[in-house]
Amino acid sequence: MSIMYILSLISSCVFAAEGAIIYMEFLNNFLLALFFGTISAILGGTVRDLILKRKISWLNDHFILLLIFTSIFITYYVLKK
């Protein structure tokens, strides 16, 4: 695993958590937090990959989607308390 791959995973987690946190400021619904967190992580990662002129990472590596869902799940239940 290269350092660029690890940084890509970390940035996807941050984008997902950020999307969930911003949504949770308005409403407290897990499915919508999951939706908005996933959208922000996928779009943020896609823009990053297009700027760096790389292959779009979430199309090739489905582990990123699992990591995004896990990040949102942890963010939601930590901030819910």
N, C-alpha and C positions, 0 to 999 in steps of 0.2 A: 504494500500500500504506500503510495507516494504522499508526500506532504500536501500536494495540491488536492488530492482526493479527500484527505482528512479535512482540509479547510473547506472544501465544497460541502461536505456533510455537516460541518459545524455551521456554516452560513445558512444552509437549508433549515436547520433546527432553529436558528435565530429568526429567520423570516417567518417560520410557522408560529413560533411563540409570540412574536410581535403582532401578527395578524389576530391571534386569539386574544391577546391582552387588549388590543384596541377595541375589538368587538365586545369583550366582556365589560368594558367601561359603560356600555349602553344597556345591554341585556345579558342575562345569565342563562344561556341555553347552550348545552353541549354540542348539539348537532350543527347549529349555526356557527359556533366558535370553530368547530372542526372544518366546516365549509370555508369560512373566511380565512382561517389559518392555512388551509391547504392551497387555496387560490393565491394568497400572498406569497407562500413559499415557492410554488411552482412558477409564478410570474417573476418573482425576484431571481430565482435560479436561471430561468430562461433568459432574462435580460443580461445577467452576469455572463452566461455562456455566449450570448450573441456579441457582447462587447469584447470578450476575450477570443472570439472567433474559434470556439470549440464546438464539439458536438453537444447537443442539448442533453444534459446528464440524466434527467428523469425519464427520458425515452429509452435509454440504454440500460439503466441500473434501477431496478425496482426496489432495491433496498432503501433508496432515498425516500420513497413513498411510505414505507413502513416506519422509517425514522421520523418522518414528518408527523404521522399519526401518533406515534409514541410521544413526541415532543409536545403536541397539542394536548394529549391526554394528561400528561404530567403537569403542564402549565395550568390547565383548567382546574384540576383537583387541588393543586397547591394554592392557587389564588382564590379558590372558592371558599376556603376556610377563613 
